[in-house]
Amino acid sequence: MAFKPNYRHQRAERNRSKEQKREEKLRKREERKAGLREGEPVDGAVVTTGDATNTDDEADTDTGGPVAADDATTKSG
């Protein structure tokens, strides 16, 4: 004879499984953070050091937006 389903037990098992996965993700995330703090790349992550500002003045001039009316006349003529 089959057992009567115990929904509370099944739900508790699902919740236990979810909590275990959550803890594993948190542990991996903390290990990765600790590795990045030490300066070692983890899982192929690229670690950059130093100033990340753009020093090239011309790189910021082209925004890719629409051309103003006075710019259009100078470019076409």
C-alpha positions as a Markdown table, in Angstrom:
| # | Residue | x | y | z |
|---|---|---|---|---|
| 1 | Met | 0.0 | 0.0 | 0.0 |
| 2 | Ala | 1.3 | 3.5 | -0.9 |
| 3 | Phe | 1.9 | 6.0 | 1.8 |
| 4 | Lys | -0.3 | 9.0 | 2.2 |
| 5 | Pro | 1.6 | 12.1 | 1.0 |
| 6 | Asn | 3.1 | 14.2 | 3.7 |
| 7 | Tyr | 3.0 | 17.7 | 2.3 |
| 8 | Arg | 4.7 | 19.4 | 5.3 |
| 9 | His | 7.6 | 17.0 | 5.0 |
| 10 | Gln | 7.9 | 17.6 | 1.2 |
| 11 | Arg | 7.8 | 21.4 | 1.7 |
| 12 | Ala | 10.4 | 21.2 | 4.5 |
| 13 | Glu | 12.7 | 19.2 | 2.1 |
| 14 | Arg | 12.2 | 21.8 | -0.6 |
| 15 | Asn | 13.0 | 24.6 | 1.8 |
| 16 | Arg | 16.0 | 22.8 | 3.1 |
| 17 | Ser | 17.3 | 22.4 | -0.4 |
| 18 | Lys | 16.7 | 26.0 | -1.3 |
| 19 | Glu | 18.5 | 27.2 | 1.9 |
| 20 | Gln | 21.5 | 24.9 | 1.1 |
| 21 | Lys | 21.7 | 26.3 | -2.5 |
| 22 | Arg | 21.5 | 29.9 | -1.1 |
| 23 | Glu | 24.3 | 29.2 | 1.4 |
| 24 | Glu | 26.5 | 27.7 | -1.3 |
| 25 | Lys | 26.0 | 30.7 | -3.5 |
| 26 | Leu | 26.8 | 33.0 | -0.6 |
| 27 | Arg | 29.9 | 31.1 | 0.2 |
| 28 | Lys | 31.1 | 31.2 | -3.4 |
| 29 | Arg | 30.4 | 34.9 | -3.6 |
| 30 | Glu | 32.4 | 35.6 | -0.5 |
| 31 | Glu | 35.3 | 33.5 | -1.7 |
| 32 | Arg | 35.3 | 35.4 | -5.0 |
| 33 | Lys | 35.2 | 38.7 | -3.2 |
| 34 | Ala | 38.1 | 37.7 | -0.9 |
| 35 | Gly | 40.1 | 36.6 | -4.0 |
| 36 | Leu | 39.4 | 39.9 | -5.7 |
| 37 | Arg | 40.5 | 41.9 | -2.7 |
| 38 | Glu | 43.8 | 40.0 | -2.7 |
| 39 | Gly | 44.3 | 40.9 | -6.3 |
| 40 | Glu | 44.0 | 37.4 | -7.8 |
| 41 | Pro | 41.6 | 36.8 | -10.6 |
| 42 | Val | 38.9 | 34.2 | -9.9 |
| 43 | Asp | 37.0 | 32.3 | -12.6 |
| 44 | Gly | 38.5 | 34.2 | -15.4 |
| 45 | Ala | 37.6 | 37.6 | -14.0 |
| 46 | Val | 39.7 | 40.5 | -15.1 |
| 47 | Val | 41.1 | 42.5 | -12.3 |
| 48 | Thr | 42.2 | 46.1 | -13.2 |
| 49 | Thr | 44.3 | 48.3 | -11.0 |
| 50 | Gly | 45.0 | 52.0 | -11.2 |
| 51 | Asp | 43.0 | 54.9 | -12.5 |
| 52 | Ala | 40.3 | 53.9 | -15.0 |
| 53 | Thr | 39.5 | 57.4 | -16.3 |
| 54 | Asn | 39.7 | 58.2 | -19.9 |
| 55 | Thr | 42.8 | 60.3 | -20.8 |
| 56 | Asp | 42.1 | 60.5 | -24.5 |
| 57 | Asp | 40.2 | 63.8 | -25.1 |
| 58 | Glu | 38.9 | 62.9 | -28.5 |
| 59 | Ala | 37.2 | 59.7 | -27.3 |
| 60 | Asp | 34.4 | 61.6 | -25.6 |
| 61 | Thr | 33.6 | 64.0 | -28.5 |
| 62 | Asp | 31.6 | 61.6 | -30.6 |
| 63 | Thr | 28.4 | 60.8 | -28.7 |
| 64 | Gly | 26.6 | 59.1 | -31.6 |
| 65 | Gly | 23.6 | 61.4 | -31.2 |
| 66 | Pro | 21.9 | 63.6 | -33.8 |
| 67 | Val | 23.9 | 66.3 | -35.5 |
| 68 | Ala | 23.0 | 69.9 | -34.7 |
| 69 | Ala | 21.9 | 72.2 | -37.5 |
| 70 | Asp | 25.1 | 74.3 | -37.5 |
| 71 | Asp | 27.3 | 71.1 | -37.6 |
| 72 | Ala | 25.3 | 69.8 | -40.6 |
| 73 | Thr | 26.0 | 72.9 | -42.6 |
| 74 | Thr | 29.7 | 72.9 | -41.9 |
| 75 | Lys | 30.1 | 69.2 | -42.8 |
| 76 | Ser | 28.1 | 69.4 | -46.1 |
| 77 | Gly | 29.6 | 72.6 | -47.4 |
